[in-house]
Amino acid sequence: MSAVLDVVALRSLVAVADCGGFHRAAAALSLTQSAVSQHVRKLERVVGRKLVGREGRQARFTPTGEQLLAEARHILDVHDSALRRLDAEEPRTLVFGSTEHAADRLLPELATRLRAAFPAWEVRFRLDRTARLADAVDRGTIDIALLIDYLDSRPNREAGQFRLEWYAAPDWEPPAPDEPLPMVVFDEPCVTRRLAVGAVTGLGRQPDLVCEAADLAGVLAAVRSGLGVALLPSAKPRLEGLVVRDDLPQLGPAPLRVRARPGLPDDVADLAAQAVHEALEAHAACAPPS
């Protein structure tokens, strides 16, 4: 059999899935976006079918792509396990989980600072919701996670804050105060969804969840189409095609905290938290005034 699935290309495919797109995957792997795209095209030539399509900055896997992605995870797990059993030299791995909100603004800067903090480690990223990331850290499948953290009583490390704002299409008109408020939300589990619904019901108003989306791109597309408003972390520069609605209930800033898996040395967790804090500060410093 002449067809070969290249391990390096498979790592790029998995990174596209875990990071939510080619740009983020390239940042996570310290590769150019062109290199990641070439790896995926190489795999497409091997299987003879399209694996990944693009919708804006988001990656959408085809059914064949989803099938190969599952096989890639298995192949890489067997490959890496074999190296460990053979005592082959390989760098230690730090798996860092982040919310999509944070990664959308911070991933390149965060990847740079984490690799500087852990030069002898291979840093990998996983993007997901706060609740699922927290569960993955507690189960030990992720080493460190950056979480939007309001009510958790565990001793997570402070990292910074995101301001939360309501966004809508420029021509969106709110209904009368006694009518339900059309809202676009992430599907469960989602911290910002619960905050948004709680803020609206706290005013004695009925939320109308007109659209639920699985990812940030879906939420933004629905809001830009005028379906309703969404509560999202503040962005600089402003999110294209959207305006901030100051006439809706204002919420305090969302605290960002770093959680480490059980058994991870404190110095590793402290270094990761510091890298996150510095990335947030750098992002704030370079953002243009609103």
C-alpha positions in Angstrom: 0.0 0.0 0.0 1.6 3.3 -1.1 -0.8 5.7 0.7 0.7 7.0 3.9 -0.9 9.2 6.6 1.9 11.5 7.8 2.0 12.0 11.5 3.0 15.7 11.3 0.1 16.4 9.0 -2.3 14.5 11.3 -1.1 16.7 14.2 -2.0 19.8 12.1 -5.5 18.3 11.4 -6.1 17.7 15.1 -4.9 21.2 16.0 -7.4 22.7 13.5 -10.2 20.8 15.2 -9.0 21.6 18.8 -8.2 25.3 18.1 -11.2 26.0 15.9 -9.5 27.1 12.7 -6.3 27.3 10.7 -5.0 30.6 12.1 -5.3 29.4 15.7 -3.9 26.0 14.8 -0.8 27.6 13.2 -0.3 29.8 16.3 -0.6 26.8 18.6 1.9 24.7 16.6 4.3 27.5 15.9 3.8 27.1 12.1 2.6 29.4 9.4 -1.0 29.2 8.4 0.1 28.1 4.9 2.0 25.1 6.4 -1.1 24.0 8.3 -3.2 24.3 5.1 -0.6 22.3 3.2 -0.7 19.5 5.8 -4.5 19.3 5.5 -4.3 19.3 1.6 -1.7 16.5 1.8 -4.1 14.4 3.8 -6.9 15.2 1.4 -4.7 13.9 -1.5 -4.1 10.7 0.4 -7.8 10.0 1.2 -9.0 11.5 -2.1 -11.8 13.6 -0.5 -12.3 17.1 1.1 -11.6 17.1 4.8 -12.1 20.7 6.0 -14.0 23.6 4.6 -13.9 27.2 5.8 -16.6 29.6 6.9 -14.9 32.9 7.6 -12.2 32.1 10.1 -13.9 29.0 11.3 -13.1 25.4 10.1 -15.9 23.0 9.2 -15.1 19.3 9.0 -16.7 17.2 6.3 -18.0 13.8 7.3 -14.8 12.3 5.9 -12.8 14.9 7.9 -14.6 13.9 11.1 -13.9 10.3 10.4 -10.2 10.9 9.8 -10.0 13.2 12.8 -11.1 10.3 15.1 -8.6 8.0 13.4 -5.9 10.7 13.7 -6.4 11.0 17.5 -6.1 7.2 17.8 -3.0 7.1 15.6 -1.2 9.9 17.5 -2.1 8.3 20.8 -0.6 5.0 19.7 2.4 6.8 18.2 3.2 8.8 21.3 2.6 5.9 23.6 5.1 3.8 21.6 7.7 6.5 22.0 7.2 6.7 25.7 7.4 2.9 26.1 10.7 2.9 24.1 12.0 5.7 26.3 12.5 7.8 23.2 13.5 11.4 24.0 10.6 13.8 23.6 9.6 17.1 25.2 7.2 17.2 28.1 3.7 18.3 27.0 1.6 21.1 28.5 -2.0 21.0 27.4 -3.6 24.4 27.8 -7.4 24.9 27.6 -9.0 28.2 26.8 -12.5 29.5 26.3 -13.1 30.5 22.7 -13.7 34.1 23.7 -10.3 34.4 25.2 -8.5 32.5 22.4 -10.1 34.7 19.8 -8.2 37.7 21.2 -5.2 36.2 23.0 -4.0 33.0 21.4 -1.0 34.3 19.4 0.3 36.3 22.3 -0.6 33.6 24.8 1.2 30.9 22.8 4.3 33.1 22.6 4.4 33.7 26.3 3.6 30.2 27.3 6.4 28.8 25.1 8.8 31.4 26.6 7.8 30.3 30.1 8.2 26.6 29.2 11.0 26.4 26.6 11.6 22.7 27.3 7.9 21.8 26.9 5.6 21.2 23.9 2.6 23.5 24.4 -0.7 22.3 23.0 -4.1 24.0 23.1 -7.7 22.9 23.5 -10.6 25.4 23.0 -13.9 24.6 24.7 -16.6 26.0 27.1 -15.7 26.9 30.6 -17.8 24.1 32.1 -16.2 21.4 29.9 -12.7 22.8 30.4 -13.1 22.8 34.2 -14.3 19.1 34.0 -11.3 18.2 31.8 -8.9 19.8 34.2 -10.4 18.0 37.1 -10.2 14.7 35.2 -6.5 15.4 34.3 -7.0 15.4 30.6 -5.9 19.1 30.4 -3.1 20.5 32.5 -4.1 24.1 32.7 -7.3 26.0 31.7 -8.2 29.6 31.4 -11.8 29.9 32.7 -14.5 32.6 33.0 -15.0 31.9 36.7 -17.7 33.5 38.8 -18.9 31.1 41.5 -16.2 28.5 41.7 -14.9 28.2 45.3 -11.8 26.3 44.4 -8.4 28.1 44.8 -7.9 29.0 41.1 -5.3 31.6 40.2 -6.3 35.1 39.3 -5.5 36.0 35.6 -7.4 39.1 34.7 -10.9 40.2 33.6 -13.0 40.6 30.5 -15.7 43.3 30.3 -19.0 42.0 29.2 -21.2 44.0 26.7 -24.4 43.5 24.7 -23.9 43.4 21.0 -26.5 43.8 18.2 -26.7 44.6 14.5 -26.6 48.3 13.8 -30.2 48.4 12.5 -31.6 46.1 15.2 -34.6 47.6 17.0 -35.5 46.3 20.5 -39.1 45.3 21.2 -41.3 47.1 23.7 -40.3 46.7 27.3 -43.2 44.5 28.1 -42.3 42.1 25.2 -39.8 39.2 25.3 -36.2 40.2 24.4 -34.8 38.3 21.4 -31.4 36.8 22.5 -28.7 34.8 20.7 -26.9 32.5 23.1 -24.4 29.6 23.1 -25.9 26.2 23.7 -25.3 24.7 27.2 -23.1 24.5 29.1 -22.2 28.2 29.0 -21.4 30.7 31.7 -22.2 33.8 29.6 -25.6 32.3 28.5 -26.6 32.0 32.2 -25.4 35.5 33.0 -27.3 37.0 30.0 -30.6 35.2 30.8 -30.2 36.1 34.5 -29.6 39.7 33.8 -32.8 39.9 31.6 -35.0 38.0 34.0 -33.7 40.1 36.8 -35.4 43.1 35.2 -38.6 41.2 35.2 -38.4 40.7 31.4 -38.9 37.4 29.5 -35.9 36.3 27.4 -36.7 34.9 24.0 -33.8 32.5 23.0 -34.3 32.9 19.2 -31.0 31.2 18.3 -28.6 28.8 20.1 -25.2 28.3 18.5 -22.4 25.9 19.2 -19.5 28.3 18.7 -18.6 32.0 18.6 -18.8 32.2 14.8 -22.4 31.0 14.9 -23.4 33.5 17.6 -21.8 36.4 15.7 -23.5 35.4 12.4 -26.9 35.2 14.1 -26.5 38.6 15.8 -25.2 40.3 12.6 -28.3 39.0 10.8 -30.5 40.9 13.2 -32.0 37.9 15.1 -31.3 39.4 18.5 -28.7 40.6 21.0 -25.9 38.6 22.6 -23.8 39.1 25.7 -20.1 38.8 24.8 -16.7 39.9 26.2 -15.8 43.4 25.1 -13.6 43.5 22.0 -11.0 46.0 20.8 -11.2 46.8 18.0 -14.9 46.5 18.0 -16.5 43.4 16.5 -17.1 44.1 12.8 -20.8 44.6 11.8 -22.0 45.0 15.4 -22.7 47.8 17.9 -22.7 47.9 21.7 -26.1 48.3 23.3 -25.8 50.4 26.4 -29.6 50.4 26.9 -29.6 46.8 28.3 -28.6 45.7 31.8 -24.9 46.2 32.4 -22.9 43.5 34.1 -19.6 43.7 35.9 -16.4 42.4 34.4 -16.0 38.6 33.9 -13.2 37.3 36.1 -10.6 35.1 34.3 -8.8 32.5 36.4 -6.4 29.7 35.7 -7.1 26.2 37.1 -4.5 23.5 37.2 -5.1 19.8 37.2 -4.6 17.8 40.4 -0.9 16.9 40.8 0.5 19.6 38.6 3.4 21.2 40.4 2.6 24.6 41.8 5.5 26.3 40.0 4.2 25.2 36.7 0.7 26.5 37.4 2.1 29.8 38.7 4.2 30.3 35.6 1.2 29.6 33.4 -1.0 32.0 35.3 1.7 34.7 35.0 2.0 34.1 31.2 -1.8 34.5 30.9 -1.7 37.7 33.0 1.1 39.2 30.8 -0.8 38.2 27.6 -3.9 40.0 28.9 -1.8 43.1 29.8 -0.1 43.1 26.4 -3.5 42.8 24.6 -4.9 45.7 26.6 -1.8 47.9 26.0 -1.9 47.5 22.2 -5.7 47.8 21.8 -6.7 51.1 20.2 -9.0 53.4 22.2 -12.7 52.7 21.7 
